[in-house]
Amino acid sequence: MPRNITSGQRIRESKYLESKILRRTMTLAEKRLWVRLRKNQLDGFHFRRQQIIAGFIVDFYCHIASLIVEVDGSVHKKNKEADFQRETILKEMGIRIIRFKNEEVIDNIEKVVSEIERWCGSDLT
């Protein structure tokens, strides 16, 4: 089991407030995916939304699977370098990351959920 990377973190108040705002203002794609991930619906895997890890806010995080699920909208097209650096740091912590485009989530939620389920139950990297 991966070490608990979310407990004991020092989190700036501004980052905490930002994550709280992001939970209230999720995109349509994030909302649709959250409906499917919340309350341990995915084979009992527990996901958190807008989780702070190492100073970064990730869309969805499952500690047991050591998996981050990101839903990429247009903002990610502009921040490719920042996303790459962030992803490098998170992967160095032993966390796996899977990304979906907004359109994928909205147009084919079943496929997206199936893929997340596959990643949760495996050692895919």
N, CA, C and O of each residue as an XYZ file, in Angstrom:
500
protein
N       0.848     -1.187      0.000
C       0.000      0.000      0.000
C       0.891      1.247      0.000
O       1.863      1.304      0.753
N       0.578      2.232     -0.821
C       1.388      3.449     -0.860
C       1.265      4.218      0.452
O       0.253      4.150      1.150
N       2.324      4.946      0.756
C       2.268      5.749      1.980
C       1.221      6.840      1.824
O       0.915      7.271      0.712
N       0.684      7.274      2.936
C      -0.374      8.281      2.869
C       0.241      9.649      2.612
O       0.767     10.286      3.526
N       0.173     10.090      1.377
C       0.809     11.343      1.004
C      -0.057     12.555      1.285
O       0.411     13.687      1.168
N      -1.303     12.343      1.652
C      -2.182     13.488      1.869
C      -2.227     13.932      3.326
O      -2.553     15.087      3.600
N      -1.911     13.055      4.259
C      -1.957     13.472      5.662
C      -0.613     14.059      6.061
O       0.436     13.635      5.577
N      -0.662     15.024      6.936
C       0.556     15.642      7.428
C       1.159     16.684      6.505
O       2.234     17.210      6.791
N       0.498     16.988      5.418
C       1.002     18.015      4.503
C       0.814     19.393      5.108
O      -0.159     19.655      5.815
N       1.741     20.246      4.823
C       1.544     21.660      5.165
C       0.906     22.309      3.948
O       1.472     22.317      2.855
N      -0.272     22.848      4.159
C      -1.027     23.431      3.050
C      -1.273     24.903      3.346
O      -1.786     25.267      4.404
N      -0.894     25.742      2.385
C      -1.165     27.170      2.530
C      -2.670     27.402      2.533
O      -3.417     26.730      1.822
N      -3.093     28.343      3.326
C      -4.528     28.669      3.413
C      -5.085     29.018      2.035
O      -6.202     28.625      1.700
N      -4.316     29.751      1.237
C      -4.782     30.141     -0.097
C      -5.006     28.924     -0.990
O      -5.947     28.901     -1.784
N      -4.143     27.909     -0.866
C      -4.289     26.691     -1.667
C      -5.521     25.911     -1.211
O      -6.262     25.370     -2.031
N      -5.732     25.859      0.102
C      -6.913     25.192      0.640
C      -8.185     25.868      0.127
O      -9.119     25.190     -0.301
N      -8.225     27.190      0.169
C      -9.396     27.929     -0.306
C      -9.601     27.728     -1.809
O     -10.735     27.624     -2.277
N      -8.507     27.674     -2.556
C      -8.601     27.434     -3.999
C      -9.222     26.067     -4.279
O     -10.075     25.940     -5.157
N      -8.798     25.047     -3.538
C      -9.363     23.711     -3.755
C     -10.845     23.674     -3.395
O     -11.633     22.981     -4.038
N     -11.210     24.416     -2.376
C     -12.615     24.495     -1.963
C     -13.462     25.151     -3.068
O     -14.562     24.688     -3.369
N     -12.949     26.212     -3.655
C     -13.642     26.895     -4.752
C     -13.761     25.967     -5.960
O     -14.812     25.905     -6.599
N     -12.684     25.249     -6.271
C     -12.706     24.327     -7.412
C     -13.733     23.213     -7.220
O     -14.331     22.749     -8.191
N     -13.943     22.780     -5.981
C     -14.968     21.758     -5.722
C     -16.367     22.309     -6.003
O     -17.249     21.580     -6.458
N     -16.560     23.586     -5.731
C     -17.879     24.193     -5.960
C     -18.107     24.583     -7.409
O     -19.250     24.753     -7.831
N     -17.035     24.726     -8.177
C     -17.161     25.220     -9.557
C     -16.611     24.215    -10.568
O     -15.965     24.601    -11.542
N     -16.863     22.946    -10.339
C     -16.361     21.925    -11.249
C     -16.950     22.106    -12.644
O     -18.061     22.613    -12.804
N     -16.194     21.685    -13.639
C     -16.683     21.718    -15.015
C     -17.764     20.652    -15.177
O     -17.932     19.790    -14.314
N     -18.482     20.721    -16.272
C     -19.510     19.715    -16.560
C     -18.889     18.320    -16.594
O     -19.443     17.377    -16.029
N     -17.743     18.191    -17.255
C     -17.080     16.889    -17.347
C     -16.680     16.387    -15.956
O     -16.885     15.214    -15.643
N     -16.118     17.255    -15.128
C     -15.729     16.868    -13.770
C     -16.949     16.437    -12.952
O     -16.889     15.462    -12.203
N     -18.046     17.166    -13.099
C     -19.272     16.810    -12.371
C     -19.767     15.435    -12.787
O     -20.141     14.622    -11.942
N     -19.770     15.177    -14.087
C     -20.253     13.874    -14.584
C     -19.374     12.736    -14.079
O     -19.875     11.677    -13.701
N     -18.078     12.958    -14.074
C     -17.184     11.913    -13.598
C     -17.310     11.735    -12.085
O     -17.279     10.609    -11.591
N     -17.450     12.830    -11.354
C     -17.576     12.751     -9.901
C     -18.810     11.938     -9.488
O     -18.763     11.190     -8.511
N     -19.894     12.083    -10.219
C     -21.105     11.307     -9.934
C     -20.789      9.812     -9.973
O     -21.368      9.035     -9.215
N     -19.876      9.410    -10.850
C     -19.528      7.986    -11.004
C     -18.436      7.523    -10.046
O     -18.335      6.331     -9.757
N     -17.615      8.455     -9.549
C     -16.500      8.077     -8.675
C     -16.823      8.196     -7.184
O     -16.223      7.507     -6.359
N     -17.747      9.051     -6.849
C     -18.002      9.336     -5.427
C     -18.627      8.150     -4.708
O     -19.168      7.238     -5.334
N     -18.545      8.179     -3.412
C     -19.144      7.165     -2.531
C     -18.665      5.745     -2.832
O     -19.434      4.788     -2.736
N     -17.393      5.619     -3.197
C     -16.765      4.304     -3.399
C     -17.505      3.429     -4.415
O     -17.480      2.203     -4.306
N     -18.153      4.041     -5.387
C     -18.938      3.292     -6.376
C     -18.090      2.452     -7.319
O     -18.577      1.476     -7.890
N     -16.840      2.821     -7.485
C     -15.981      2.142     -8.448
C     -15.249      1.002     -7.743
O     -14.121      1.173     -7.282
N     -15.888     -0.144     -7.665
C     -15.311     -1.335     -7.017
C     -14.810     -1.056     -5.605
O     -13.866     -1.699     -5.145
N     -15.430     -0.108     -4.917
C     -15.049      0.207     -3.544
C     -13.861      1.145     -3.417
O     -13.454      1.466     -2.301
N     -13.293      1.593     -4.535
C     -12.169      2.532     -4.479
C     -12.677      3.909     -4.074
O     -13.661      4.409     -4.619
N     -11.987      4.511     -3.108
C     -12.385      5.817     -2.590
C     -11.616      6.921     -3.323
O     -10.385      6.926     -3.343
N     -12.345      7.837     -3.913
C     -11.744      8.971     -4.614
C     -12.050     10.264     -3.864
O     -13.110     10.417     -3.256
N     -11.108     11.174     -3.923
C     -11.297     12.534     -3.415
C     -11.234     13.469     -4.612
O     -10.520     13.204     -5.579
N     -11.975     14.553     -4.544
C     -11.933     15.519     -5.643
C     -11.182     16.763     -5.201
O     -11.232     17.153     -4.035
N     -10.493     17.374     -6.137
C      -9.700     18.576     -5.910
C      -8.786     18.401     -4.693
O      -8.763     19.227     -3.781
N      -8.045     17.311     -4.714
C      -7.141     16.948     -3.627
C      -5.808     17.676     -3.781
O      -5.261     17.760     -4.880
N      -5.297     18.195     -2.686
C      -3.992     18.848     -2.690
C      -2.930     17.780     -2.405
O      -2.995     17.062     -1.406
N      -1.960     17.700     -3.308
C      -0.840     16.777     -3.147
C       0.437     17.531     -3.525
O       0.566     18.026     -4.645
N       1.362     17.614     -2.596
C       2.656     18.282     -2.832
C       2.465     19.707     -3.353
O       3.250     20.183     -4.173
N       1.439     20.370     -2.883
C       1.187     21.756     -3.288
C       0.404     21.901     -4.584
O       0.113     23.021     -5.004
N       0.060     20.794     -5.220
C      -0.720     20.815     -6.455
C      -2.146     20.368     -6.159
O      -2.377     19.541     -5.277
N      -3.089     20.917     -6.895
C      -4.476     20.467     -6.775
C      -4.760     19.560     -7.964
O      -4.667     19.974     -9.119
N      -5.108     18.311     -7.654
C      -5.419     17.348     -8.713
C      -6.925     17.151     -8.758
O      -7.606     17.312     -7.745
N      -7.446     16.803     -9.923
C      -8.898     16.686    -10.080
C      -9.478     15.594     -9.183
O     -10.376     15.857     -8.383
N      -8.966     14.369     -9.316
C      -9.461     13.242     -8.520
C      -8.278     12.401     -8.091
O      -7.329     12.218     -8.854
N      -8.331     11.885     -6.859
C      -7.223     11.089     -6.343
C      -7.747      9.889     -5.572
O      -8.632     10.016     -4.726
N      -7.185      8.714     -5.876
C      -7.477      7.484     -5.150
C      -6.189      7.031     -4.482
O      -5.238      6.632     -5.154
N      -6.164      7.094     -3.141
C      -4.963      6.753     -2.397
C      -4.598      5.274     -2.541
O      -3.442      4.947     -2.809
N      -5.563      4.390     -2.368
C      -5.304      2.950     -2.416
C      -4.689      2.544     -3.757
O      -3.776      1.719     -3.798
N      -5.181      3.116     -4.841
C      -4.657      2.788     -6.175
C      -3.461      3.656     -6.552
O      -2.836      3.447     -7.592
N      -3.143      4.638     -5.695
C      -2.075      5.591     -5.982
C      -2.262      6.176     -7.386
O      -1.353      6.171     -8.217
N      -3.478      6.678     -7.613
C      -3.883      7.114     -8.948
C      -4.533      8.497     -8.926
O      -5.428      8.776     -8.127
N      -4.060      9.340     -9.817
C      -4.668     10.647    -10.056
C      -5.407     10.559    -11.383
O      -4.881     10.031    -12.363
N      -6.623     11.079    -11.408
C      -7.395     11.172    -12.644
C      -7.568     12.659    -12.948
O      -8.126     13.407    -12.144
N      -7.092     13.070    -14.096
C      -7.206     14.466    -14.506
C      -8.171     14.577    -15.678
O      -8.157     13.746    -16.586
N      -9.001     15.600    -15.650
C      -9.918     15.897    -16.742
C      -9.443     17.213    -17.341
O      -9.523     18.267    -16.710
N      -8.948     17.132    -18.571
C      -8.306     18.277    -19.207
C      -9.251     19.061    -20.088
O      -9.857     18.523    -21.015
N      -9.365     20.323    -19.790
C     -10.121     21.252    -20.614
C      -9.169     22.135    -21.393
O      -7.990     21.812    -21.539
N      -9.670     23.230    -21.884
C      -8.865     24.122    -22.727
C      -7.695     24.751    -21.970
O      -6.681     25.082    -22.585
N      -7.809     24.921    -20.675
C      -6.726     25.540    -19.898
C      -5.450     24.700    -19.966
O      -4.351     25.248    -19.880
N      -5.576     23.405    -20.115
C      -4.403     22.539    -20.162
C      -3.630     22.672    -21.469
O      -2.437     22.369    -21.515
N      -4.285     23.116    -22.518
C      -3.589     23.341    -23.783
C      -2.571     24.467    -23.643
O      -1.531     24.461    -24.301
N      -2.877     25.427    -22.785
C      -2.000     26.580    -22.579
C      -0.887     26.282    -21.582
O       0.157     26.934    -21.617
N      -1.088     25.317    -20.699
C      -0.158     25.063    -19.597
C       0.595     23.744    -19.739
O       0.833     23.065    -18.740
N       0.969     23.372    -20.945
C       1.604     22.070    -21.162
C       2.904     21.932    -20.375
O       3.148     20.882    -19.781
N       3.730     22.950    -20.358
C       5.007     22.876    -19.640
C       4.782     22.751    -18.132
O       5.431     21.937    -17.474
N       3.881     23.540    -17.590
C       3.576     23.454    -16.156
C       2.990     22.090    -15.815
O       3.336     21.508    -14.787
N       2.111     21.577    -16.662
C       1.531     20.242    -16.447
C       2.619     19.177    -16.458
O       2.584     18.248    -15.652
N       3.585     19.301    -17.365
C       4.667     18.325    -17.465
C       5.505     18.331    -16.187
O       5.822     17.270    -15.649
N       5.862     19.510    -15.705
C       6.667     19.617    -14.480
C       5.903     19.055    -13.281
O       6.459     18.307    -12.478
N       4.660     19.410    -13.171
C       3.811     18.919    -12.086
C       3.702     17.397    -12.132
O       3.829     16.722    -11.111
N       3.467     16.872    -13.326
C       3.328     15.433    -13.505
C       4.621     14.706    -13.143
O       4.579     13.632    -12.542
N       5.750     15.274    -13.499
C       7.046     14.680    -13.165
C       7.215     14.555    -11.653
O       7.636     13.509    -11.161
N       6.894     15.598    -10.928
C       7.007     15.592     -9.469
C       6.077     14.547     -8.862
O       6.489     13.783     -7.988
N       4.845     14.510     -9.312
C       3.875     13.561     -8.764
C       4.269     12.115     -9.074
O       4.119     11.236     -8.225
N       4.767     11.870    -10.270
C       5.205     10.513    -10.636
C       6.417     10.087     -9.807
O       6.549      8.914     -9.456
N       7.299     11.034     -9.496
C       8.453     10.728     -8.651
C       8.013     10.306     -7.249
O       8.754      9.624     -6.541
N       6.820     10.709     -6.856
C       6.264     10.326     -5.560
C       5.614      8.932     -5.626
O       5.118      8.424     -4.621
N       5.623      8.334     -6.803
C       5.046      7.000     -6.966
C       3.569      7.006     -7.327
O       2.894      5.983     -7.221
N       3.076      8.148     -7.749
C       1.667      8.268     -8.112
C       1.522      8.114     -9.619
O       2.293      8.682    -10.392
N       0.528      7.342    -10.021
C       0.221      7.169    -11.440
C      -0.819      8.207    -11.832
O      -1.652      8.606    -11.018
N      -0.764      8.637    -13.082
C      -1.669      9.692    -13.557
C      -2.300      9.249    -14.869
O      -1.622      8.780    -15.783
N      -3.610      9.411    -14.936
C      -4.335      9.138    -16.173
C      -5.110     10.405    -16.524
O      -5.696     11.052    -15.656
N      -5.101     10.742    -17.800
C      -5.746     11.970    -18.262
C      -6.835     11.662    -19.275
O      -6.712     10.766    -20.110
N      -7.901     12.437    -19.169
C      -8.989     12.369    -20.142
C      -9.334     13.797    -20.559
O      -9.237     14.726    -19.756
N      -9.730     13.964    -21.798
C     -10.219     15.257    -22.268
C     -11.671     15.414    -21.833
O     -12.391     14.429    -21.670
N     -12.088     16.651    -21.650
C     -13.485     16.931    -21.295
C     -14.445     16.190    -22.209
O     -15.413     15.583    -21.751
N     -14.169     16.244    -23.505
C     -15.055     15.638    -24.491
C     -15.189     14.129    -24.280
O     -16.271     13.568    -24.448
N     -14.087     13.479    -23.913
C     -14.137     12.032    -23.663
C     -15.097     11.709    -22.528
O     -15.894     10.775    -22.615
N     -15.008     12.495    -21.470
C     -15.854     12.264    -20.296
C     -17.320     12.518    -20.643
O     -18.194     11.730    -20.281
N     -17.581     13.601    -21.334
C     -18.960     13.961    -21.670
C     -19.557     13.000    -22.701
O     -20.708     12.584    -22.573
N     -18.768     12.649    -23.727
C     -19.291     11.836    -24.824
C     -19.302     10.338    -24.553
O     -20.109      9.609    -25.130
N     -18.402      9.868    -23.670
C     -18.314      8.426    -23.463
C     -17.906      8.096    -22.024
O     -16.846      7.518    -21.788
N     -18.749      8.465    -21.081
C     -18.460      8.273    -19.662
C     -18.223      6.803    -19.323
O     -17.391      6.501    -18.468
N     -18.928      5.892    -19.968
C     -18.760      4.466    -19.665
C     -17.346      3.994    -19.989
O     -16.746      3.247    -19.217
N     -16.827      4.421    -21.108
C     -15.462      4.051    -21.495
C     -14.450      4.638    -20.511
O     -13.500      3.961    -20.119
N     -14.650      5.875    -20.119
C     -13.755      6.537    -19.173
C     -13.762      5.808    -17.830
O     -12.703      5.526    -17.270
N     -14.938      5.508    -17.320
C     -15.062      4.812    -16.038
C     -14.418      3.432    -16.122
O     -13.745      3.003    -15.186
N     -14.619      2.748    -17.221
C     -14.019      1.434    -17.422
C     -12.492      1.513    -17.410
O     -11.824      0.656    -16.831
N     -11.958      2.529    -18.041
C     -10.500      2.721    -18.072
C      -9.957      3.035    -16.675
O      -8.907      2.520    -16.291
N     -10.655      3.861    -15.926
C     -10.234      4.174    -14.549
C     -10.280      2.909    -13.696
O      -9.376      2.648    -12.902
N     -11.320      2.149    -13.867
C     -11.474      0.886    -13.139
C     -10.298     -0.050    -13.441
O      -9.764     -0.704    -12.545
N      -9.914     -0.099    -14.694
C      -8.782     -0.932    -15.110
C      -7.492     -0.468    -14.443
O      -6.700     -1.292    -13.986
N      -7.277      0.840    -14.384
C      -6.081      1.381    -13.755
C      -6.085      1.137    -12.238
O      -5.038      0.874    -11.645
N      -7.242      1.224    -11.632
C      -7.333      0.997    -10.179
C      -6.980     -0.438     -9.829
O      -6.396     -0.695     -8.776
N      -7.321     -1.357    -10.684
C      -7.099     -2.767    -10.389
C      -5.817     -3.326    -10.963
O      -5.650     -4.544    -11.026
N      -4.897     -2.454    -11.386
C      -3.688     -2.951    -12.039
C      -2.477     -2.119    -11.661
O      -2.562     -1.171    -10.880
N      -1.356     -2.502    -12.236
C      -0.101     -1.765    -12.038
C       0.278     -0.996    -13.302
O       1.461     -0.818    -13.591
N      -0.722     -0.543    -14.052
C      -0.441      0.210    -15.267
C       0.322      1.474    -14.925
O       0.115      2.055    -13.860
N       1.197      1.906    -15.811
C       1.923      3.154    -15.582
C       1.768      4.091    -16.746
O       2.314      5.194    -16.727
